[in-house]
Amino acid sequence: RRCDRPTRELWRFAAADERFRLCASDEERFHLKRLLVLNFALWRFVGGTLHFARAVGFLSDWTEREKEWIREVVRKAFHAGQVNQMFSNAYESPNKLRVQLSPKADSAKMQSVLYNTGPKAMIGEPTATFFTLQGKFAVMDLIWQVSEDVVRAAAPDPLTGKTSWRPATDVLGRIPYFGVS
């Protein structure tokens, strides 16, 4: 997707062109491209809205610290009554979190969504991935693991200088929920 409103908003928010201008080396540019893969996947797969992206921000790594930060952002949004702004109902993945975090959600439901623990924990796949951050984070772990391959696959062809979406989507297609059905 390139021309739909959420993608345009996220692209402006990511400020990729400005970030590229700040890179001093090919290594920095390569790392930034990995971060763009990570952030766009996260913003779309977990939240699906510019509101979510703004609340989470542009992540500079993918560790337990970032995962805990996202949990805190979601917790605050829930208590502030901003779940509907944070999670898109236009995409299946974020909409499932949106439904789970309805105003009727209790502390056990929140524990399930944030950590997939407690009496309301989701058992098995795809349920855990659809309905919990913990499950979505497991998919994001895989995205981060293949992000170098995605960046390499998206590089221009050395002979023609042209780029193609296909090689990058082939790499992402190895990740559950990111492949074509």
Buried (B, 14 or more C-beta within 10 A) or exposed (E): EEEEEBBEBBBEBBEBEEBEEEBEEEEEBBBBBBBBBBBBBBBBBBBBBBBBBBBBEBBEEBEEEBBEBBBEBBBEBBEEEBBBBBBBEEBEBBBBBBBBBEEEBEEEBBBBBBBBEBEBBBEEEEBBBBBBBBBBBBBBEBBBEBBBBBBEBBEEEEEEEEEEEEBBBBBBEEBEBBEEE
